[in-house]
Structure formats: structure tokens, C-alpha cells
């Protein structure tokens, strides 16, 4: 088990999150009050706010490459060790990987359709940082040629996330095959890098209210009070992606877990209430363990699967991350080919598998930044979106714990249990025979 990673406590983060949101509101209102006016005051404040906001964005961005690489290396090593510990853990890891990719793919399709049906409101382009330009997007299929980095150091320097993620996965799997004392030293080094990067992130986030206020001022000056509507549209799109994964968990539990949707819903409800109140999958773990009694999992299976899922399986968060990247692509007018979407899905799944166990706001850049970079999408608007992440984070947690329970049922389903679990079925053997599945 890795040592605890330094970061903000839940209480301190909630306070800081409120301050960041307040900074955004103040910046937007101040910018809106001066918008449309040709005044020396507006020019002066814009000249101060623009570089201040850009410096804060750069400070966050500088941690992405070392943090993501180190997280992937340590995450792969931890997952490999867990899978080697027993059959239940190995089956759980397979389901985690499959479902993360499936959740990201589903989110990519649904978000693209949602933005086609309800496009970003006119004027939302002001969310872009002044002077930013979309990076050049490779032609369809061109990304495939560079997916194996000939020079990993060059890939890191250029922030080419897709090849860097591939190299980190190879590195992590290879490290799990070397001698124990060497593997331990290597793992300790990268855990230290992760801990160090998180300290830097914490320092940068402490300046978050000022940084977001500066960026919000620029947005407010361009859009006026219409910026509030723009951010509301973004929140609705991301929340919809999380809810889609939550609903998919019910379908998965019924079809693969062979359990009545009503029984699953009753078992999941207490856990979901805790999730809505705490916004923490870890805080939901005791409630999830209790819920598995109603899910009728095999003895001991839940005790293995659920701690693993809380640590590394965040299906709704991964789905939300790809939704954010697609939203930013539409915001900046970046065309996404099927190839771009495909590499974004794979990067989102891989990065999510190794993401830190912190509130979504803290790991916002570490998980979404690589996806955006892999898809050729600018990062400039992420700090503004960070300020309103509190609302989507509630639904991220809701989806995460629901999918955790679905996987616990699937992996821990008794082998002789080939039917829906339902109170009426238990009371009626004849009805149970009618709904049983072929094995």
C-alpha cells in the first residue's frame, strides 16, 4: 500500500473551493461591470489580469507531465501487484479496464450528440484566454504513427501525452518484472515525485482565488453577465455525462450481474445518499460494504473488490473528463475526428486508472489536461471551469460509487446464482425458474 499522499484535508479543500468560486464570481462581476466601456480603467485592469491569470495557468500546467507519468508508473505497479494477489482481484482489474474504456467511449458519443443537439451558446468563445490559439491537430490517423515515442524525453518536453502515456504504461509493466529491491527503490522514487507534485499543486491552488479572479475578469469583460449562462451550459453537459454512466451501471448490474434492477437500486440508495453528502468515494466504502449483503455477493469478494475500486476505478470521473475535453474542443472550434476521439478515450481511461484519490477539483489538471493535450485541445479555459467543478464533482462521485457496486456484484456473483434476485422470486421457486438465465 502506498503511503498517504499529501494534500488538502476535505474541510480545508471545501473552504478553498468556496474561495475559488467566490473569486470567479467577483472577477466575472467586475469584468461585466466594465464590459463594453472604452475606459482607461478597463485597459489597466485587463493588462494586469491577463498575465496574472496566464501565470497561474502555467504554474498548474507545469506539474502535468511529471505527475501523470509518475502516477501511471506507480498505478500500474500497484494494479499488477493486486491482480497477482488473487483471482478475484485479477477479475476485478479486467472489469475495471474494460468498463473505463466503455464509459469513456459512451461519454464521447453522448457528449458529441448533446453538443450537436444543444450547441455551445453564441459568445461562449470568450471563455478562451485572450491570445491563445488552438494547437495544430494531426490529420486523421497521423497520431498512430507517433503513438510509440522514438524519444520519450522529447515527447515529455513537447507535452505529447498519447505517446508519453504509452511509454509510462510500458515502463510501469516492465518495472513490475524486475527484482524486488530494484522495484521497491523505483516505486519509492516515483511515489516521492507524486507527493512533491501534489505539494506544488496545493501551493498553486492556494493562489487559486486570485488566479481564477484574474481569468474571470477577462471572461466577464468580454461576455458580460452572459458568462454565467455559458458556465451553466458547461455544467449541464458534464453532469449529463455522469448521470449517463450512473444509469448504465443499473443496466450493467441487471444484464451481467444477473440482479433485479429494483434490488440493485434499493441496495445502492444508501450509498448514493452518502456520496451526495460527502463527495468522496472513500467515505462511502463502509456503506458499500454493507450494501453488498443485499447484493448477495460471494463471501469475501466485496472486501477485495470495493477497496480496489475506490482506489483506482472511477468510471464516472473518466467519462466526465472526456466530456470536458470534447466541450473545450467545441468551444475552441477544434475538429475531432474518430481517431482523435479514440485516442482521447484511451488516454482518459489510462490516466483515470492511476488518478490520485483526492477530490476531483484537486486532480482536475492531472486527469483532464493529458486528455486535452492528446486530442489537440487547448487548456486555457480549464482554470475557469475548475471554479465550478464543485457541482459536477457531486455527480462524479454518485456515478463512481454506483459503478463500484455494479462491479462488486458482477465479480462477486455466486457461481450458482444464474437468476435475478428478487423478493418475489425467492418466495416463488416456479417464477425463479421462469426467469433464470442459461449458463
Secondary structure, DSSP 8 states (H G I E B T S, - for coil): ---------HHHHHHHHHHHHHHHHHHHHHHHHHTT---HHHHHHHHHHHHHHHHHHHHHHTTHHHHHHHHHHHHHHHHHHHHHT-HHHHHHHHHHHHHHHHHHHHHHHHHHHHHHHS---TTGGGGS-TT--------TTHHHHTSS-S-HHHHHHTT-HHHHHHHHHHHHHHHTTS-HHHHHHHHHHHHHHHHHHHHHHHHHHHTHHHHHHHHHHHHHHHHTTHHHHHHHHHHHHHHHHHHHHHHHHHHHHHHTS---HHHHHHHHHHHHHHHHHH--TGGGHHHHHHHHHHHTB-TTHHHHHHHHHHHH--HHHHHHHHHHHHHHHHHHT----HHHHHHHHHHHHHHHHT--SS-TTTTHHHHHHHHHHHHT---TTHHHHHTTHHHHHHHHHHHHHHHHHHHHHHHHB-TT--S---HHHHH-HHHHHHH----
